[in-house]
Amino acid sequence: MTEPADPHRRQADGRPQRPALIAPTPGLDAAVPAEVRRSIDVALERARAGRRHVTLVAAALPADVDGGVYDHLATALRRAIRSGDGLWSDGPRSMVALLADLSGPGAQPVLERLERVVQAFAGDGVELGRASAPPGIGALDLLDLARADRRPVAGG
């Protein structure tokens, strides 16, 4: 197994290495919605072609929260997801993570781990939602499903 570009990101949890489904993601400096959608569309196409699954997780903070809290949340999520997963900023206080090769019950342990990470930000009003990609869905629809599923995270 190769060393990840960011040594703080999780490895693939002991599973055999598969070809990358999601291209390396840039930093979370600025949201570029068109590029986020394009990246997710490309990943969905690759997933369909390889008969693989993806799950999208959407996290958001209220607009009045300090930018430092957002940066801290982004760093915590980046460290919690695997090196082959994607993380993008899709708004001023929101981000999405695309988890490769996870769907349905198989995604539950990873989603629970992400929720535990996000619980530290419950006092800041963080919300978390998710959507598994059904066949034929596009990036915009998948993003809408995950955003519609966002619920406040209870503190732990």
Residue pairs with C-beta under 8 A, 6 or more apart in sequence:
1 11
1 12
1 17
2 17
4 11
4 83
5 24
5 83
6 78
6 83
8 78
8 79
9 78
9 79
9 81
9 82
9 83
10 79
10 80
10 81
10 82
10 83
11 82
11 83
12 82
12 83
12 84
13 82
15 101
18 52
18 84
18 101
19 50
20 84
21 43
21 46
21 47
21 50
21 52
21 54
21 84
21 100
21 101
22 39
22 43
22 84
22 85
22 86
22 98
22 100
23 39
23 42
23 43
23 86
25 39
25 86
25 87
25 88
26 88
28 71
28 74
28 78
28 87
28 88
28 89
28 95
29 89
30 89
31 88
31 89
31 90
31 91
31 92
31 94
33 90
33 91
35 88
36 88
36 89
36 90
36 96
36 139
36 143
37 139
37 140
37 143
38 139
39 86
39 88
39 98
40 56
40 86
40 96
40 98
40 139
40 142
40 143
41 138
41 139
43 54
43 86
43 98
43 100
44 54
44 133
44 137
44 138
44 139
44 142
46 52
47 53
47 54
47 100
47 133
48 135
48 136
52 100
52 101
53 101
53 102
53 103
53 104
53 106
53 132
53 133
54 98
54 99
54 100
54 101
54 102
54 103
54 132
54 133
55 98
55 99
55 102
55 103
55 107
55 110
55 111
55 130
55 131
55 132
55 133
56 96
56 97
56 98
56 99
56 130
56 131
56 132
56 133
56 142
56 143
56 145
56 146
57 96
57 97
57 98
57 99
57 111
57 114
57 128
57 129
57 130
57 146
58 90
58 94
58 95
58 96
58 128
58 129
58 130
58 131
58 143
58 146
58 147
58 149
58 150
59 73
59 77
59 94
59 95
59 96
59 97
59 118
59 126
59 127
59 128
59 129
59 150
60 91
60 93
60 94
60 95
60 126
60 127
60 147
60 150
61 69
61 70
61 73
61 93
61 94
61 121
61 124
61 125
61 126
61 127
62 93
62 124
62 125
63 92
63 93
65 93
65 124
65 125
69 121
69 124
70 93
72 121
73 95
73 118
73 121
73 124
73 126
74 87
74 89
74 95
76 117
76 118
76 120
76 121
77 87
77 95
77 97
77 114
77 117
77 118
78 87
79 117
80 113
80 114
80 117
81 87
81 97
81 99
81 110
81 114
82 99
82 100
84 100
85 97
85 98
85 99
85 100
86 97
86 98
86 100
87 95
87 96
87 97
87 98
88 95
88 96
88 98
89 95
90 96
90 143
96 143
96 146
97 114
99 107
99 110
102 110
102 132
103 132
103 133
104 132
107 130
107 132
111 130
114 128
115 128
115 153
116 156
118 126
118 128
118 153
119 153
119 154
119 155
119 156
120 156
121 153
122 152
122 153
122 154
122 155
122 156
123 155
125 152
126 152
126 153
127 150
127 151
127 152
127 153
128 150
128 151
128 153
129 146
129 147
129 148
129 149
129 150
129 151
130 146
130 149
131 142
131 145
131 146
131 149
133 142
137 145
